[in-house]
Amino acid sequence: MGRKNRLFGVCALLIFAWSSLVAGPLQGDETQKKTAGGTPYDFTLQHSEDGKLVWGIKIREGEKPSMSAEKEREILEKEIFPEVQRKAEKGEPKAVWQIGLFHFDGIGTPQDLEKAREAFRKGLANGEPLGMLFYARVLSDRGIDARNEPETRDAAFAEAAEVLTEVVEAGFQASIYPLIQLSKAYHFGWYEMEKNPGKAEALLGKLEEAFPDNPSVIVWRAKILIDAKQYSEAFESAERAQLALAKVKHPDGQLKEDFERARAIKIASAVLGGEVSKVDPEEFLEVSREALGINGAGAWAVPGVLLIILLVLLSGTRRSWRKGEGPGIKLSVVWISVTVLAAGIGFNVALPGLDNALGLWIGAILVTLFTLLAITLGGWKRYFGSEPLWTGGKRFVVALGIMVGAVIGVQVIAMAWAPVYEAITGRSLDEQIVSMFLDSETLLQLAGTVLIVGVAIPFYEEVMFRGFFYEAVERRWNTRVALIVSSVVFALAHGLTFFIPLLFLSFVLGWLRMKTGNLRLCFILHMINNSFAVIVGHFSGS
């Protein structure tokens, strides 16, 4: 495991960030400027990747002088150390704990870890926890490095726990994250240790005693509760942490991680505890997006992959036209499968840069465009013909009657199916899913929804189900089989919830395909049905 992933890597950031407030500005990201009294020099200090202290010299109120490493060491030992030591003896707060750094590294004085810790402890008593946090970081690194030496490792982690507990008991929240990490190490058995839930619980208890309302502590408690299969308690703790974290105006990276962790624990505890009704569907969807890595800039890879697949399908369809047959069963099934998956892209993938009006329908828009290209390359006349649509008033009236009857029939069957479905499954028809398709807040949004749901989707669904697939099944078997199979597949593709109403609609559409030999009336009926549902859904809210 790299040094950046180490147990208390975050501790170093806390030390230097905090010391920028209490001991002067930072140089770059990590270098701390220290005041050193009467000497014209200040010293700088960094904590390197390998855990060592890197000392430097800076002229007060000026740039770093050009000097050799030997000269810098001489100034540190002969000028800066004596000055810091004098200030420490006088009890100046910063110098009290800073002198511990010299003892720790053997600068100007023999290395003495006991004196270093004593200085850091005095600093803690004076309200300066940075030395103790630094020492805990060193101990934790020592334990990690000695993962294959049990005695050394366990002793280092035990001492780190003692040091951090002192900081916690002194009331400094900078110790929360490193102590949580140490509690996790004992709980999960990191670094080749045996799992020790007792030690993990003891450290968490110290944190809860000192900081009972800290959301990060509450989140860790929720995780322990869910591991203990106390799901209701875990849900309550995670929800409490989430509410507290949501109130933080400018959360840092760690707090953002805790917020996401709290949401995930809530959902997991509700599901594992058999209380799925507690789960907020929108929150579940958001967490799922993040877990699958389909949020943010990387989410554009999803429609990108869809685009590549559609290009491949377009090429295959063009070759099928050249053979004079059109897409076969396998190619048709792939088209249908891609269509079903594409429909969910906008609802399950957060695409940055697109608002909901466009983002929700990105998959449907791409499929519509490629379906139009596919039939333009060789199937337009085949599916939509070139002769006049109406050849007399009587046929128009008959067609209109079929359209109106079919739309009314779908609505009546849907209403009758709802209580049957609820009696069979114990669940009501999912109004939330319906509202995703039908809810439009403005007339402009309504027009856009009608264009997509009422025109574009019926177009490519008719081409694929009663064009490509129907024709392929008919070639393989016969017209009746094509009617039945294409109708059932169409209804199944829309989900089991509305299977019965859509099966009726699908049979009517298939019958029109069989009687007319093309898709024009199928498309018109499908378009009227979908547009009617969108418009009624908008104005009635049902």
C-alpha positions in Angstrom: 0.0 0.0 0.0 1.5 3.4 -1.0 2.3 6.1 1.5 -0.6 8.2 0.2 -3.0 5.5 1.2 -1.6 5.1 4.7 -3.7 4.9 7.8 -3.1 8.5 9.0 -2.3 10.2 5.7 -5.1 12.7 6.4 -3.5 13.6 9.7 -0.6 15.3 8.0 -3.0 17.5 6.1 -4.8 18.4 9.2 -1.5 19.3 11.0 -0.3 21.6 8.3 -3.7 23.1 7.6 -4.3 23.8 11.3 -0.8 25.1 11.8 -1.4 27.6 9.0 -4.0 29.2 11.3 -2.0 29.2 14.5 1.6 29.5 13.4 1.7 31.5 10.2 1.2 31.0 6.4 2.0 27.9 4.4 4.7 27.9 1.7 3.2 26.0 -1.2 0.9 23.2 0.0 2.7 21.6 2.9 5.6 23.8 4.1 5.0 25.5 7.5 6.7 28.8 8.3 7.9 28.9 11.9 8.8 32.0 13.9 12.1 31.6 15.7 12.6 34.7 17.8 15.7 37.0 17.5 17.6 35.1 14.8 17.1 36.6 11.3 16.1 33.1 10.1 12.9 31.1 10.1 12.8 27.4 9.6 10.5 25.5 7.3 9.4 22.0 7.7 7.8 19.4 5.5 6.7 15.8 6.1 8.0 13.8 3.2 6.4 10.7 1.5 8.8 8.4 3.3 7.8 9.8 6.7 10.9 11.9 7.3 11.1 15.6 8.3 12.6 17.9 5.7 14.1 21.0 7.3 14.8 24.2 5.5 15.9 27.8 6.1 14.2 31.1 5.2 15.3 34.6 5.9 12.6 36.3 7.8 10.6 38.6 5.5 12.6 37.5 2.5 13.3 34.6 0.1 15.2 31.5 0.9 18.9 32.2 0.8 21.3 30.3 -1.4 23.3 28.1 0.9 24.5 24.5 1.2 22.7 21.8 3.1 25.6 21.9 5.6 25.2 25.6 6.2 21.4 25.2 6.7 22.1 22.4 9.3 24.6 24.6 11.1 22.1 27.5 11.3 19.4 25.2 12.5 21.6 23.8 15.3 23.5 26.9 16.4 20.9 29.7 15.9 17.4 28.5 15.5 17.3 25.6 18.0 18.8 27.7 20.9 16.2 30.4 20.1 13.2 28.0 20.1 14.6 26.3 23.3 14.7 29.7 25.1 11.1 30.5 24.0 10.0 27.0 25.1 11.6 27.5 28.5 9.7 30.8 28.8 6.5 28.9 28.1 5.6 30.5 24.7 2.9 28.2 23.4 4.2 27.5 19.9 7.8 27.0 21.0 6.6 24.6 23.8 5.5 22.0 21.2 7.9 23.0 18.4 10.9 22.1 20.5 9.6 18.5 20.4 10.3 18.4 16.7 14.0 19.1 17.3 14.2 16.4 20.0 12.3 14.1 17.6 14.7 14.6 14.7 17.9 15.2 16.7 18.5 18.7 15.4 20.7 20.7 17.8 20.2 18.1 20.5 20.4 14.3 20.7 17.4 12.5 19.4 15.1 11.7 22.3 11.5 10.5 21.6 10.5 10.7 25.2 11.4 14.4 25.4 9.7 14.9 22.0 6.4 13.4 23.3 6.7 15.3 26.5 7.0 18.5 24.6 4.1 17.6 22.4 2.0 16.8 25.4 2.8 20.2 27.0 1.8 21.8 23.7 -1.5 19.9 24.0 -2.0 21.2 27.5 -1.5 24.7 26.1 -4.0 24.2 23.4 -1.7 23.1 20.6 -2.4 19.5 19.5 -0.3 19.6 16.3 2.7 17.9 17.9 0.6 15.1 19.2 -1.1 14.6 15.9 2.3 14.5 14.2 3.6 12.0 16.6 0.5 9.8 16.1 1.1 9.9 12.4 4.7 8.7 12.9 3.6 5.9 15.1 0.9 4.8 12.7 3.4 4.8 9.8 5.7 2.7 12.0 3.0 0.2 12.6 2.2 0.0 8.8 5.8 -0.6 7.9 6.0 -3.3 10.5 2.9 -5.2 9.3 4.9 -8.4 9.2 6.4 -7.9 12.6 3.5 -8.4 15.0 5.1 -7.1 18.2 6.4 -3.9 16.7 3.3 -3.3 14.7 0.9 -3.8 17.6 3.0 -1.7 20.0 3.1 1.2 17.5 -0.7 1.1 16.9 -1.4 0.8 20.6 0.8 3.9 21.3 -0.8 5.8 18.5 -4.2 5.0 20.0 -3.0 6.4 23.4 -1.7 9.6 21.8 -4.9 10.2 19.8 -7.1 9.4 22.8 -5.3 12.2 24.7 -6.0 14.6 21.9 -9.7 13.5 21.8 -10.0 13.9 25.6 -8.6 17.4 25.3 -11.5 18.2 22.9 -9.7 18.6 19.6 -11.7 17.5 16.6 -8.6 17.2 14.4 -8.1 13.7 16.0 -11.5 12.4 14.8 -10.5 11.1 11.4 -7.2 9.4 12.4 -8.8 7.7 15.4 -11.7 6.5 13.2 -9.2 5.1 10.8 -7.4 3.3 13.7 -10.8 2.0 14.9 -11.4 0.7 11.4 -8.0 -1.0 11.3 -8.9 -3.0 14.5 -12.4 -3.7 13.3 -11.5 -5.0 9.8 -8.1 -6.4 10.7 -6.0 -4.2 8.4 -2.2 -4.5 8.1 -2.2 -8.2 8.8 -3.7 -7.7 12.3 -6.3 -10.0 13.7 -9.7 -8.4 13.9 -10.3 -6.9 17.4 -13.9 -5.5 17.6 -13.3 -4.8 21.3 -10.5 -2.3 20.6 -12.4 -0.8 17.7 -15.5 -0.3 19.9 -13.4 1.2 22.7 -11.9 3.9 20.4 -15.3 4.7 18.9 -16.7 5.0 22.4 -14.0 7.6 23.3 -15.0 9.6 20.2 -18.7 9.4 21.0 -18.1 10.5 24.5 -16.1 13.5 23.4 -18.0 14.4 20.2 -21.5 12.8 20.4 -22.9 15.0 17.6 -20.1 14.7 15.1 -21.6 13.3 11.9 -18.4 11.4 10.9 -18.4 9.6 14.2 -22.1 8.8 13.8 -21.5 7.4 10.3 -18.8 5.0 11.7 -21.2 3.9 14.4 -23.9 3.2 11.7 -21.4 1.0 9.9 -20.6 -1.0 13.0 -24.4 -1.4 13.6 -25.0 -2.7 10.1 -22.2 -5.2 10.5 -23.8 -6.3 13.7 -27.1 -6.7 11.8 -28.8 -4.1 13.9 -30.4 -2.6 10.8 -33.0 -0.3 12.3 -30.4 1.3 14.5 -28.0 1.6 11.6 -30.6 3.3 9.5 -31.4 5.8 12.2 -27.8 6.6 12.8 -27.0 7.0 9.1 -30.0 9.3 8.6 -29.0 11.4 11.6 -25.5 11.8 10.2 -26.8 12.6 6.7 -29.1 15.3 8.0 -26.2 16.9 9.9 -23.8 16.7 7.0 -26.4 18.2 4.6 -26.4 21.4 6.8 -22.6 21.9 6.2 -22.3 24.8 3.8 -18.8 24.1 2.4 -18.0 20.5 3.1 -14.4 19.3 2.5 -13.6 16.0 0.7 -13.8 13.9 3.8 -17.3 15.3 4.8 -18.5 14.7 1.2 -17.3 11.1 1.5 -19.1 10.7 4.8 -22.3 12.1 3.3 -22.3 9.5 0.5 -21.3 6.8 3.0 -24.3 7.7 5.2 -26.7 7.5 2.2 -25.3 4.1 1.2 -25.6 2.7 4.7 -29.2 4.0 5.0 -30.2 2.1 1.8 -28.3 -1.0 2.7 -29.7 -1.2 6.2 -33.3 -0.7 4.9 -32.9 -3.4 2.3 -31.2 -5.9 4.6 -33.7 -5.2 7.4 -36.6 -5.8 5.2 -37.9 -2.2 5.4 -37.6 -1.2 1.7 -40.4 1.3 2.1 -37.9 3.5 4.0 -35.8 3.9 0.8 -36.3 7.1 -1.1 -36.4 6.0 -4.8 -34.6 9.2 -6.0 -31.9 8.8 -3.4 -31.5 5.2 -4.3 -31.1 6.1 -8.0 -28.5 8.8 -7.2 -26.5 6.4 -5.0 -26.6 3.8 -7.7 -25.3 6.2 -10.3 -22.4 7.1 -8.2 -21.7 3.4 -7.3 -21.6 2.5 -11.0 -19.4 5.5 -11.8 -22.0 7.0 -14.2 -22.1 10.4 -12.7 -19.9 13.3 -13.8 -17.8 13.8 -16.9 -17.2 10.0 -17.2 -20.9 9.5 -17.7 -20.6 10.6 -21.3 -18.9 7.3 -22.0 -22.3 5.6 -21.8 -24.0 7.4 -24.7 -20.6 7.2 -26.4 -20.7 3.4 -26.2 -24.4 3.5 -27.4 -23.3 5.5 -30.4 -20.6 2.9 -31.4 -23.1 0.1 -31.0 -25.7 1.9 -33.2 -23.0 2.4 -35.9 -22.3 -1.3 -35.9 -26.1 -2.1 -36.1 -26.5 0.4 -38.9 -23.7 -1.2 -40.9 -25.2 -4.7 -40.3 -28.7 -3.4 -41.4 -27.3 -1.9 -44.6 -25.7 -5.2 -45.5 -29.0 -7.0 -44.9 -30.7 -4.5 -47.4 -28.1 -5.4 -50.0 -29.0 -9.0 -49.7 -32.7 -8.1 -50.3 -34.0 -9.5 -47.1 -33.8 -6.9 -44.3 -32.6 -7.6 -40.7 -32.9 -11.2 -39.6 -34.2 -12.4 -36.2 -30.8 -12.0 -34.4 -30.1 -8.5 -35.7 -33.7 -7.5 -34.9 -33.4 -8.8 -31.4 -30.1 -6.8 -30.9 -31.8 -3.7 -32.2 -34.7 -4.2 -29.7 -32.3 -4.9 -26.8 -30.3 -1.8 -27.5 -33.5 0.2 -27.7 -34.6 -1.0 -24.3 -31.2 -0.2 -22.7 -31.0 3.2 -24.5 -34.4 4.2 -23.1 -32.9 4.1 -19.5 -29.7 6.2 -20.2 -31.3 9.5 -19.5 -33.0 8.3 -16.3 -30.1 6.5 -14.8 -27.0 8.4 -16.1 -26.3 12.0 -15.0 -24.8 13.7 -18.1 -23.1 17.0 -17.1 -23.9 19.9 -19.4 -27.4 18.7 -20.3 -30.6 19.7 -18.6 -33.3 17.2 -17.8 -35.3 18.1 -20.9 -32.6 16.8 -23.2 -30.7 14.5 -20.8 -33.6 12.3 -20.1 -34.1 11.5 -23.7 -30.6 11.3 -25.0 -30.8 7.5 -25.6 -34.2 7.8 -27.4 -32.9 10.6 -29.6 -29.9 8.6 -30.7 -31.9 5.5 -31.4 -34.5 7.5 -33.4 -31.8 9.1 -35.6 -30.1 5.8 -36.3 -33.5 4.1 -37.0 -34.3 6.8 -39.5 -30.9 6.3 -41.2 -31.4 2.5 -41.2 -34.7 2.5 -43.1 -33.6 5.3 -45.4 -30.7 3.1 -46.5 -33.0 0.5 -47.9 -36.3 0.0 -46.1 -38.4 3.2 -46.3 -40.8 2.0 -49.1 -40.7 -1.4 -47.6 -42.2 -0.3 -44.3 -44.0 3.0 -45.1 -44.9 2.5 -48.8 -45.3 5.2 -51.5 -49.0 5.0 -52.3 -51.6 7.4 -50.9 -52.5 6.8 -47.3 -56.3 7.2 -47.8 -58.2 5.9 -50.8 -61.7 7.1 -49.9 -63.8 8.4 -47.1 -65.0 5.1 -46.0 -61.6 3.7 -45.3 -60.7 6.9 -43.5 -63.7 6.5 -41.2 -62.9 2.9 -40.6 -59.3 3.7 -39.8 -60.4 6.5 -37.4 -62.8 4.2 -35.6 -60.0 1.7 -35.1 -57.7 4.4 -33.7 -60.3 5.8 -31.3 -61.4 2.3 -30.2 -57.9 1.1 -29.6 -56.9 4.1 -27.5 -60.0 3.9 -25.4 -59.5 0.1 -25.1 -56.0 0.5 -23.8 -57.2 3.0 -21.1 -60.1 0.8 -20.1 -57.9 -2.4 -19.8 -55.3 -0.4 -17.9 -57.9 0.7 -15.3 -59.3 -2.8 -15.0 -55.8 -4.3 -14.8 -54.7 -2.1 -11.9 -56.7 -3.8 -9.1 -55.9 -7.3 -10.5 -52.2 -6.5 -10.5 -52.4 -5.2 -7.0 -54.3 -8.3 -5.8 -51.7 -10.6 -7.4 -48.5 -8.8 -6.5 -49.6 -6.9 -3.4 -48.2 -3.7 -5.0 -49.9 -0.9 -6.7 -49.0 0.1 -10.3 -45.8 2.2 -10.1 -47.0 5.8 -10.5 -43.5 7.1 -10.1 -42.3 5.4 -13.2 -45.2 6.7 -15.1 -44.6 10.2 -13.9 -41.1 10.1 -15.1 -42.5 9.9 -18.7 -45.6 12.1 -18.3 -44.6 14.9 -16.0 -44.0 18.2 -17.7 -44.1 21.4 -15.8 -44.5 23.9 -18.7 -46.2 23.8 -22.1 -42.8 23.9 -23.8 -41.7 20.8 -21.8 -45.0 19.2 -22.7 -44.4 19.9 -26.4 -40.9 18.3 -26.1 -42.3 15.3 -24.3 -45.0 14.8 -26.9 -42.3 15.0 -29.7 -40.2 12.4 -28.0 -42.8 10.1 -26.4 -45.6 10.7 -28.9 -43.6 10.7 -32.2 -40.0 9.6 -32.0 -40.4 6.6 -29.8 -43.5 5.2 -31.7 -41.5 5.6 -34.9 -38.5 3.5 -33.9 -40.5 1.0 -31.9 -42.8 0.3 -34.9 -39.7 0.0 -37.2 -38.1 -2.5 -34.9 -41.0 -4.5 -33.5 -43.4 -4.6 -36.5 -40.8 -3.9 -39.1 -37.5 -5.7 -38.6 -38.7 -8.3 -36.1 -42.2 -9.0 -37.5 -40.8 -9.5 -41.0 -37.9 -11.7 -39.8 -40.3 -14.0 -37.9 -42.7 -14.1 -40.8 -39.9 -15.2 -43.2 -38.9 -17.9 -40.7 -42.4 -19.2 -39.9 -45.6 -17.5 -41.0 -47.8 -14.3 -40.5 -49.8 -15.6 -37.5 -46.6 -16.5 -35.6 -45.1 -13.1 -36.5 -48.2 -11.4 -35.1 -48.2 -13.3 -31.9 -44.5 -13.3 -31.2 -43.9 -9.6 -32.1 -46.9 -8.6 -29.9 -45.7 -10.5 -26.9 -42.1 -9.3 -27.2 -43.3 -5.7 -27.5 -45.4 -6.0 -24.3 -42.6 -7.7 -22.4 -40.0 -5.1 -23.5 -42.1 -2.5 -21.6 -42.1 -4.4 -18.4 -44.4 -6.8 -16.6 -46.2 -4.0 -14.7 -48.2 -2.8 -17.8 -47.9 -6.1 -19.7 -51.7 -6.7 -20.2 -52.7 -3.2 -21.5 -49.7 -3.1 -23.8 -50.3 -6.6 -25.0 -53.8 -5.5 -26.2 -52.3 -2.4 -28.0 -49.6 -4.6 -29.5 -52.0 -7.1 -31.0 -54.0 -4.2 -32.5 -50.8 -2.8 -34.0 -49.8 -6.2 -35.3 -53.2 -6.7 -36.8 -52.9 -3.4 -38.7 -49.5 -4.4 -39.9 -50.9 -7.7 -41.1 -53.9 -6.2 -42.9 -52.2 -3.2 -44.5 -48.8 -4.7 -45.2 -46.9 -1.6 -43.9 -46.4 0.5 -40.8 -48.2 3.7 -41.6 -51.4 3.0 -39.6 -49.4 1.3 -36.9 -47.3 4.4 -36.5 -50.3 6.7 -36.5 -52.1 4.6 -33.8 -49.0 4.3 -31.7 -48.4 8.0 -32.0 -52.0 8.9 -31.0 -52.0 6.6 -28.1 -48.7 7.8 -26.6 -49.5 11.5 -27.2 -52.9 11.1 -25.7 -51.3 9.5 -22.5 -48.8 12.4 -22.2 -51.3 15.1 -22.7 -53.9 13.6 -20.3 -51.2 12.9 -17.8 -50.0 16.5 -17.9 -53.4 18.1 -17.5 -55.0 15.6 -15.1 -51.9 14.8 -13.1 -52.8 11.1 -13.3 
